[in-house]
Amino acid sequence: MTFTAKLRNKEAYFENCLVLSPRYISNKKQVLKQFSKFCKEKFKESDEEIISEMMKQTQDERIINAIDVIQLFVNYLSTKVKPQTVKPYIGHVIDYFNYRGIKLSSLDRKSVRYPREIKEEKFPLSKDDIKSILDNSSYRRKTLYFVLLSSGMRIGETIALRKKDFDISGKRIMINIPAIFTKTRKSRRTFVSLEAGPYLMKRLEEIEDNDLVFGTNKKQSSVISEVTETKLFSQLIDKVFPNLERYESNTRKITLHSFRSFFITQAVRTVGDSFAHALAGQSGYLKMYKRYDNEAMLEDYLKLEPALFIINDYGQSEQSKDNEIENMKSDIKDMKKD
């Protein structure tokens, strides 16, 4: 077999990215699609034509023009996305430029000016807010929202889970999140609350071990499923809270991420930072020394659990808890799937 030099184009670039997560590749594709659209609008040329033209220039000219194009793209993005999103987007473009032979040093990159991030006070999601959301949700979505707010998982992680990732043998349902789906690329465990359990168990009883619990079993990527759930949730929030103002950036104050923020806030308050980081899979936990086995983690989760209850108050005797759960199971059986 002889070696044949491969043409470096966008298709080859994405082939080189196959070792990255599907979600990360999807983000790259979306950004470069935006960049292509920008080039057409701004220069009346394709991004390929612009890059090809720069490659004909001297190294110094190439760098100067590349920085100018990137700065114009920054300005363009500033009217489309949140300020904190612009820099990661530009990082994808710079990486693509580098692959195509337009090498920008760290000093070159520092000459790019980014919009200042607007740090607004985050909207504190209350239990009454959550109850209103759940009361207006179908059984399937209510189950998803219960799992999100009682486990601290990201929506992208949750959508990718299959029945086999749920361990129902213990006192609480434990979720084993595979490393391939986590942001930190490290597997981790978390739990769902006593209140969320019956909803989740009904769903698990409906499917096989290899079936997706919240995603789709069709040939649809988890990224698309996540986008779908995000859109549906946004529509729900607009319906339930029609008069809720948005942030200055025009983003909604309540998003699917709000459930995760609620969980982390309660976990920090009731147990501590280390525990909250451990269950939520935040990078801060990786720098800490405390490690949890399943028993210790469940013990701390049970301390947190009462703060996660939304509809019912289980701060009673074990007998009362059992009675409440049985009543909930009976109610859930009568629910229809969406």
Secondary structure, DSSP 8 states (H G I E B T S, - for coil): --------SHHHHHHHTTTS-HHHHHHHHHHHHHHHHHHHHHHSS-HHHHHHHHHTS-HHHHHHHHHHHHHHHHHHHTTTS-HHHHHHHHHHHHHHHHHHT----HHHHHT---------------HHHHHHHHHTS-HHHHHHHHHHHHH---HHHHHT-BGGGEE-SSSS-EEEE-GGGSTTS--EEEE--TTTHHHHHHHHHTS-TTSBSSS-SSS--HHHHHHHHHHHHHHHHHHH-TT----TTS--S--THHHHHHHHHHHHHHT-HHHHHHHHT-HHHHT------HHHHHHHHHHHGGGG--S----S-HHHHHHHHHHHHHHHHT----
